[in-house]
């Protein structure tokens, strides 16, 4: 490790457009791609090559990253303390506990150990690809703890001896007054400190005798490498990209006196690039980590596996927890050197070094998309760091480009005022009654008069197992899960032209596991979408419907149920990629937006005010019956004075809408005088309807389905419809696509 020389000067600079174009041309004109066979071998040997790297350089390559304190100190000390009053008090207590910090790609501890020395109230976990790195980290930490304990013992011994000495001298029949006693204590402290300082200098000199030789040897090797070429130039490439990360870092052994350290509670070898449903690399309880560090780590991961790292971060991080990241920026000096030396590309901006490890050079936009595009994280900071590093001793001037990126897992319930305090943001995102523009007339005219994803009215042979919720208030769960099942099937067909036999998903898992709903006492389709987005849902074979909500949850819900590690073996998990009220918010849904969503993506979930009249529709045989009974005194005016909102509507039941249609019905069968357009024949009326699927079994309605009057917001059906989109990028569907196991 090379200490920071007094002659090193760090200066900020602005990279001009002209300089960017120049470096871009150098990089573009000197591309040399790795052969396919070489690339495949390199990608297979990632762990082995990092092991070789650490076995060669041990702890003498990277420098300690003291700049972490400068950049992220407020996050380690502040955290998320102030919560809205609506948040559960147990959540507040949980966040007041000791913070848990996870460093991914900890190496030999060049980030972890300075943080352990700085933050005594934090627990730390370090993971890495390389077993050699973890072994060196453990040895390094044990040595440092031993030194610190020795300092503590020396301090205590010196202080005790000096007190004994002064007590003997002052016990010679001298009566000390208060003033003299105070002077005595001060002089005692001064002498103790001098003795302790002398002891520390001796100890530090002994330590540095061992470490300085390594530093000098390493620098000599680096200088010699600069004079060599071919194979030796490979080592220079490592120096370009690794050793020059930051120039103001110092040795960890600069301990002047005993101090309290944080707790290193775990170190382990983990492949963090594995898929998020691979539990063989379990680190700690899901949802338990406050801060995750990715310091020059993501760039070492092949681009198609970066999303796995991010999904794993999301899995272990608490709600409101931080991911702190620093890495290489596009057009950094190292990338330009790679281009000049015609080092090999694996893909665009992705290089292999001479030691067969990888490095990727990022744009800030790429990081934003990786973390924030799927809605899991909210960006706090994302900016380039540009430095001219002048090293007079080696007569070098280096233009370095890094970026600093921090984000947090989305918080539900934190006050916007507190978020601004933490992040320094001036804006405030407002929620509530807000909507997109209503579909224009052209789109309305393209919608057919009749459409369905399957029902007994349009298909005489239609047979389906319609669930019966019985005496459990599980309609919200059954209807939301059905919508997701059908949308998986529909999108598999639309995207891949293949049919897939979707298993029935578990309604019971929502009742027993969801922290956002109330089991058999009711819930909201929107919050079921949230649950399936964050935790996923398992097939019914694991949790059958039991008509209650007190069955044990066997899903892994992180801190909500603290599932034992041995029970984390369910691989078949299905996730939601997006969910929301149609047209953007509650109260702003409308008939045509709902129709458009259904025809494009599949069945939706709607809430209605189910009155006792609906119970009279069991075992109907007439397929032409249209429900048109208006509930009484349930509709109120919109609480926001904006045109186009439906207003608040009392609802108590959730159903699916699978399609729509219209038909001419005898006037005598229409009880609602506000039904739509009159036909030319005064004895008949044209009625538009939704095709709804209920949760009361096949004996209700016509084989479980019913026509429900459309276009008048009957029973609130058009006020708060929800869509729930399937996710093919994670969980079991991702495995299905990769294995080509579609029919």
C-alpha positions, -999 to 999 in steps of 0.1 A, spaced: 0 0 0 14 34 -10 8 62 15 -5 95 2 26 116 -6 28 153 3 37 160 -33 4 146 -46 -21 173 -56 -58 167 -63 -75 193 -85 -111 193 -98 -116 198 -135 -143 200 -160 -142 177 -190 -150 197 -220 -171 185 -250 -139 187 -271 -120 165 -247 -149 140 -246 -150 138 -284 -112 133 -285 -113 105 -260 -143 89 -276 -125 88 -310 -95 71 -293 -117 45 -277 -138 39 -308 -107 36 -332 -89 11 -310 -114 -16 -303 -102 -51 -302 -128 -77 -293 -121 -109 -274 -129 -141 -293 -160 -159 -283 -142 -189 -269 -119 -167 -249 -148 -146 -236 -168 -177 -225 -138 -190 -206 -131 -157 -189 -168 -154 -178 -166 -190 -164 -134 -183 -145 -144 -151 -128 -140 -164 -92 -108 -183 -100 -92 -152 -115 -101 -130 -85 -86 -156 -63 -54 -155 -83 -54 -117 -81 -56 -116 -43 -32 -146 -39 -6 -126 -58 -11 -91 -43 -24 -101 -9 -32 -69 11 -6 -47 -7 -26 -35 -37 -55 -13 -28 -54 16 -5 -78 23 24 -107 44 14 -109 71 41 -129 93 17 -160 72 25 -163 92 57 -162 125 39 -188 114 13 -212 93 33 -208 103 69 -243 119 72 -259 86 61 -240 64 86 -248 88 114 -282 101 104 -301 73 88 -339 74 88 -350 85 122 -380 107 118 -410 88 106 -445 99 100 -469 94 129 -489 69 109 -459 45 109 -460 16 133 -440 23 165 -422 -10 161 -409 2 128 -394 33 145 -378 12 172 -364 -11 146 -347 18 129 -332 31 161 -313 -1 166 -277 -5 156 -273 -1 119 -263 -32 98 -239 -24 70 -232 -49 42 -202 -44 18 -205 -64 -14 -171 -71 -29 -153 -62 3 -119 -75 -9 -93 -73 19 -112 -46 38 -100 -14 23 -134 1 27 -147 -21 55 -119 -16 80 -118 22 79 -156 22 85 -152 -3 114 -127 20 130 -149 51 125 -185 39 134 -186 20 167 -224 18 167 -226 -2 134 -225 -39 127 -207 -49 95 -208 -78 71 -183 -83 43 -188 -106 13 -166 -113 -17 -161 -136 -47 -127 -146 -35 -119 -169 -6 -83 -155 -5 -97 -120 -1 -119 -130 28 -90 -149 45 -68 -118 42 -95 -96 55 -100 -118 86 -63 -118 93 -60 -81 88 -89 -74 112 -76 -98 138 -43 -80 137 -59 -46 141 -81 -57 170 -50 -72 187 -31 -39 183 -61 -20 196 -64 -42 226 -27 -38 233 -31 -1 232 -60 -3 256 -39 -24 280 -9 -1 277 -30 30 284 -46 14 314 -12 3 328 5 37 323 -24 55 340 -25 30 369 13 32 375 13 70 374 -15 73 398 2 49 422 34 69 420 17 102 427 -4 88 455 28 76 473 45 110 469 14 129 482 8 107 511 38 122 530 16 139 556 7 166 531 -29 177 532 -40 188 498 -65 216 495 -90 218 466 -68 240 445 -37 219 448 -57 187 443 -70 201 410 -34 209 399 -24 174 409 -50 158 387 -40 180 357 -3 173 360 -11 136 364 -31 136 332 -4 154 313 23 130 324 0 100 316 -6 113 281 31 117 275 38 82 286 10 68 265 22 88 235 57 74 239 44 39 241 23 44 210 52 57 190 73 27 198 43 4 189 37 23 157 73 21 147 73 -16 152 42 -21 131 55 2 103 88 -17 101 67 -46 87 43 -27 65 65 0 51 88 -26 34 57 -40 16 47 -6 5 82 2 -8 85 -31 -25 51 -27 -42 61 8 -54 94 -5 -68 76 -33 -86 51 -8 -101 79 14 -113 97 -16 -128 66 -27 -145 63 6 -162 96 -1 -180 85 -35 -192 62 -45 -220 41 -74 -233 33 -96 -203 45 -72 -177 23 -45 -192 -6 -65 -180 3 -56 -144 5 -20 -154 -31 -22 -166 -41 -33 -131 -22 -4 -116 -40 20 -140 -74 8 -129 -69 -3 -93 -41 16 -75 -51 50 -88 -86 49 -75 -80 76 -49 -48 93 -38 -56 105 -3 -58 72 16 -36 62 44 -26 30 63 -51 15 87 -26 12 114 -25 49 122 -39 42 157 -27 69 182 -46 54 211 -72 28 219 -107 34 204 -139 16 202 -146 -2 169 -177 -13 152 -186 -50 151 -175 -72 122 -202 -99 127 -197 -119 95 -175 -124 65 -182 -150 38 -176 -160 2 -208 -153 -18 -215 -151 -55 -237 -120 -54 -243 -122 -92 -264 -153 -88 -301 -150 -96 -324 -136 -68 -342 -169 -63 -310 -188 -55 -309 -192 -18 -276 -211 -16 -258 -177 -11 -278 -166 19 -261 -138 37 -285 -125 64 -322 -120 71 -339 -104 41 -349 -68 47 -325 -64 76 -296 -43 61 -295 -5 65 -267 4 42 -251 -16 13 -218 -6 -1 -208 -12 -38 -173 4 -40 -157 -3 -74 -176 -36 -75 -204 -33 -101 -179 -25 -128 -162 -59 -122 -195 -77 -130 -205 -87 -165 -233 -64 -177 -260 -91 -180 -255 -100 -144 -256 -65 -129 -293 -67 -125 -289 -98 -103 -266 -78 -80 -292 -51 -78 -321 -75 -71 -301 -91 -43 -294 -56 -29 -331 -50 -29 -338 -83 -12 -315 -77 18 -321 -40 22 -347 -25 46 -374 -2 33 -357 32 32 -322 16 33 -293 30 12 -272 16 -16 -239 37 -17 -219 32 -49 -187 45 -64 -172 33 -97 -155 41 -129 -170 67 -152 -170 67 -190 -138 82 -206 -117 77 -174 -80 77 -179 -79 39 -175 -103 34 -204 -83 57 -226 -51 38 -217 -68 5 -224 -77 18 -259 -42 32 -266 -27 -2 -256 -54 -19 -276 -66 -40 -247 -94 -63 -254 -131 -55 -252 -156 -81 -242 -184 -57 -251 -189 -20 -254 -172 -2 -224 -165 -36 -209 -128 -47 -208 -106 -75 -196 -75 -66 -177 -41 -83 -180 -49 -103 -148 -82 -115 -164 -104 -95 -142 -130 -72 -157 -138 -35 -156 -168 -16 -170 -171 21 -175 -205 36 -167 -226 65 -178 -247 80 -151 -278 72 -171 -270 35 -171 -269 35 -133 -302 53 -130 -319 28 -153 -303 -2 -135 -316 8 -101 -346 30 -107 -363 19 -139 -382 -10 -122 -393 12 -93 -374 -6 -66 -351 24 -57 -353 61 -56 -322 80 -68 -306 104 -42 -274 114 -60 -259 104 -93 -230 126 -106 -195 124 -121 -164 131 -100 -135 145 -120 -100 149 -106 -66 158 -119 -42 139 -97 -6 152 -99 21 131 -84 53 150 -84 74 122 -71 65 100 -101 60 130 -124 25 119 -133 -6 139 -141 -37 118 -143 -73 128 -153 -96 105 -134 -133 102 -138 -155 84 -113 -191 88 -103 -208 88 -70 -242 72 -69 -265 67 -39 -301 56 -38 -326 42 -13 -352 15 -14 -385 32 -17 -401 43 16 -437 41 23 -449 64 51 -418 87 56 -426 123 56 -416 143 25 -402 170 48 -378 145 64 -367 131 30 -358 167 19 -338 171 50 -318 140 44 -313 143 6 -312 181 3 -339 180 -23 -359 212 -30 -388 195 -48 -416 175 -32 -436 148 -50 -473 152 -44 -497 123 -45 -535 121 -45 -561 130 -71 -541 132 -102 -547 116 -136 -535 113 -172 -554 127 -201 -585 107 -210 -581 86 -242 -587 107 -273 -617 101 -296 -596 83 -322 -586 56 -296 -622 53 -284 -634 46 -319 -609 18 -323 -623 -1 -294 -646 -29 -305 -682 -30 -292 -676 -65 -278 -645 -82 -264 -636 -108 -239 -607 -129 -226 -630 -158 -221 -665 -162 -205 -696 -184 -207 -717 -159 -225 -696 -159 -257 -684 -195 -255 -710 -223 -249 -681 -248 -240 -665 -224 -215 -657 -242 -183 -636 -227 -155 -631 -233 -118 -645 -201 -102 -633 -198 -67 -657 -194 -38 -644 -172 -10 -670 -187 14 -672 -168 48 -637 -153 45 -634 -117 32 -608 -128 6 -624 -113 -26 -596 -88 -30 -570 -117 -29 -588 -141 -52 -596 -114 -79 -561 -99 -78 -544 -133 -81 -567 -144 -110 -558 -112 -129 -521 -120 -125 -525 -156 -136 -544 -147 -168 -520 -119 -176 -490 -142 -174 -507 -166 -199 -517 -137 -222 -484 -120 -222 -465 -153 -227 -486 -158 -258 -484 -122 -271 -446 -119 -265 -434 -154 -274 -463 -170 -293 -462 -199 -269 -487 -213 -245 -477 -219 -209 -496 -240 -184 -498 -215 -155 -502 -231 -121 -529 -218 -98 -513 -192 -76 -520 -191 -38 -547 -168 -26 -540 -181 9 -504 -167 8 -519 -132 5 -542 -139 35 -515 -154 57 -485 -134 46 -493 -100 34 -483 -72 58 -504 -47 38 -539 -62 41 -561 -76 68 -565 -113 59 -601 -124 61 -611 -90 73 -606 -75 39 -580 -57 18 -572 -37 -13 -563 -50 -48 -538 -22 -51 -520 -34 -20 -521 -70 -32 -502 -57 -62 -477 -41 -39 -473 -73 -19 -467 -94 -51 -443 -67 -65 -422 -68 -33 -425 -104 -21 -440 -123 -50 -465 -151 -48 -461 -189 -47 -482 -216 -64 -513 -230 -46 -496 -264 -41 -476 -248 -13 -505 -230 5 -540 -242 -3 -570 -220 4 -582 -227 39 -610 -201 44 -590 -185 72 -560 -162 77 -543 -178 107 -524 -205 88 -486 -201 91 -470 -182 63 -443 -203 46 -431 -175 23 -400 -156 31 -412 -122 43 -379 -109 57 -384 -92 90 -421 -98 90 -419 -135 98 -381 -143 103 -384 -176 84 -357 -201 92 -330 -206 66 -340 -242 60 -375 -231 49 -362 -207 22 -364 -234 -4 -394 -224 -25 -381 -217 -60 -414 -211 -78 -421 -175 -70 -440 -152 -94 -436 -114 -92 -454 -83 -104 -436 -58 -125 -461 -29 -121 -494 -22 -105 -516 10 -102 -550 24 -105 -559 27 -142 -554 62 -155 -531 70 -126 -551 74 -94 -582 66 -74 -612 85 -86 -598 91 -121 -605 58 -138 -630 58 -166 -648 34 -189 -626 38 -220 -593 36 -201 -605 4 -185 -615 -11 -219 -582 -1 -234 -563 -17 -205 -583 -50 -208 -579 -54 -245 -541 -47 -244 -530 -66 -213 -558 -88 -199 -584 -89 -171 -584 -61 -145 -596 -59 -108 -624 -36 -98 -641 -27 -66 -679 -24 -62 -705 -17 -36 -721 -52 -34 -755 -48 -19 -779 -76 -8 -795 -76 -43 -764 -94 -57 -771 -124 -35 -803 -129 -55 -783 -138 -86 -775 -174 -78 -782 -201 -104 -795 -178 -131 -801 -195 -165 -808 -164 -186 -775 -153 -202 -791 -120 -212 -797 -107 -177 -778 -74 -170 -773 -62 -134 -784 -26 -132 -795 -19 -96 -781 14 -82 -770 13 -46 -785 41 -25 -767 70 -9 -732 58 -16 -718 84 -41 -702 116 -29 -688 146 -48 -652 147 -58 -630 161 -30 -607 177 -56 -622 204 -79 -609 189 -111 -629 180 -141 -631 143 -150 -629 127 -115 -655 103 -103 -656 113 -67 -654 91 -36 -674 59 -39 -682 34 -11 -671 -1 -21 -670 -34 -2 -662 -61 -27 -636 -69 -54 -643 -86 -88 -626 -92 -121 -636 -76 -154 -627 -99 -183 -644 -81 -212 -674 -60 -223 -703 -60 -247 -736 -44 -255 -771 -58 -262 -807 -47 -268 -829 -56 -239 -866 -55 -234 -875 -22 -217 -894 -41 -190 -862 -56 -178 -845 -23 -173 -851 -9 -138 -826 19 -141 -841 49 -160 -806 63 -166 -796 34 -188 -778 44 -220 -789 51 -256 -825 44 -265 -831 23 -296 -855 34 -323 -880 9 -309 -894 25 -277 -899 -10 -261 -863 -18 -263 -831 -2 -251 -794 -6 -260 -775 -15 -228 -737 -16 -225 -722 -40 -200 -691 -53 -184 -685 -90 -181 -675 -96 -145 -661 -127 -128 -671 -130 -91 -656 -148 -62 -687 -166 -50 -683 -199 -69 -698 -213 -101 -733 -214 -87 -735 -176 -86 -746 -158 -117 -741 -177 -149 -713 -202 -142 -697 -176 -119 -700 -147 -143 -725 -118 -148 -732 -89 -171 -729 -56 -152 -741 -23 -166 -713 -2 -181 -707 35 -185 -726 49 -155 -701 39 -127 -727 15 -114 -718 6 -77 -685 24 -82 -672 -2 -107 -655 25 -128 -639 45 -99 -610 25 -87 -600 -3 -112 -565 -17 -108 -541 -33 -132 -514 -58 -121 -487 -67 -146 -466 -99 -145 -428 -98 -143 -407 -120 -166 -374 -106 -154 -372 -124 -121 -385 -154 -103 -398 -186 -119 -410 -171 -152 -374 -160 -159 -363 -196 -154 -391 -208 -178 -379 -184 -205 -342 -194 -200 -350 -231 -201 -373 -229 -232 -398 -251 -213 -428 -235 -230 -453 -257 -248 
